[in-house]
Amino acid sequence: MPAKTPHSTHDKATALYFSYTNTTPDIDAFDVKTVHPDTLLKSPAVFTIIGESHYVGLPEFGFHELCTCQPSSLETAYETPLSTDVERTFRFDGDTLRATTTVSGRPMKSFPGPEAATVAFRFGPGAWTTIRVDETRYETYHTYPEYGLALHTETCLYPHASRVERTSDETTTDTPQQTSKNRR
């Protein structure tokens, strides 16, 4: 797991790393700022803002998203540069849940502010991580005033039958290298 690193302009991050797994990562290895229990897909979920970014867990569906400023050793880690011209899509395909995360770099002025969020944490002047929860999806903003950037993510969740019961047309074979290419 990455070491605890503050979110500041002194330690300028250059990328965010999105990792997906079906098991709970070691959250104690991170600087937890705030934890917000909620529901997704009518199931218990946890939304955590950490010193490096965020963690979303939906244990009943075996879905765990960890987003950090440090590279991850997990196989399903996707790197996203901190830039306003980035657009990427990542996929997670678990036994009972498929998730699609779209990441887009936006100008800082597009950040709606913490009032629009379900959970928010301010790291410094203009530096926020926010999460807005809906019934079947969630959105995040990670703002980086040093780059004039509001990195936006939208994750849509799709429950499905187990892999054994699905047809080959319903499964995805995308790899991190295939789905994380920069799209302009």
C-alpha positions, 0 to 999 in steps of 0.5 A: 500500500502507498505511504501516507502522503499529504494532498498539497502543492508541495508534493505535487501529484501528477496523476491519480490511480484508480484501483478496483478489487473484490476485496477490501483494501487496507484502509488503515494504511491511509490517512482517513479524513472522513467516512460516510456510510450510505447505500448504493443499489439498496445495499450498505456502502462506505464512502471514505475520503483519504489523504490521497483521494478516496475509497468506495466500498460496496462489500455485498457486491464485492466492489471496492474502488481505491483512488490515490495519488500514489501508484498501486500494486493492484493488477487493476490499477489505471493511471490518469494524468492530472490534466484538463484534457483527459477523458478515460473510462475504466471497467470493473467486472465482478461476480455480481456487479459491473461498474463503469467509471468515466474520468474527465478533466475539467476547468476549476470553474466547473467544480459545483462546490462542496454543497452539491456533495454527499461527503466532502473534505477540504485539503486547502484553499481550493483543494477539495475531494467530494463524493455525491451519492445516488441510488445506482451511481456516484460522482467525485470531484478532485480539485487541484488549484495548482493545475486549475483542474477539477477532475470529475468521475462518474461511476455507474453500477450494474448488478448482474447474475453471477459470471457462471450464469451470464453469456459471453456477450455479457462479460467484458474482457477489457484490460487496464491497458485497453480501457485507460487510453487517453481519449481526446 
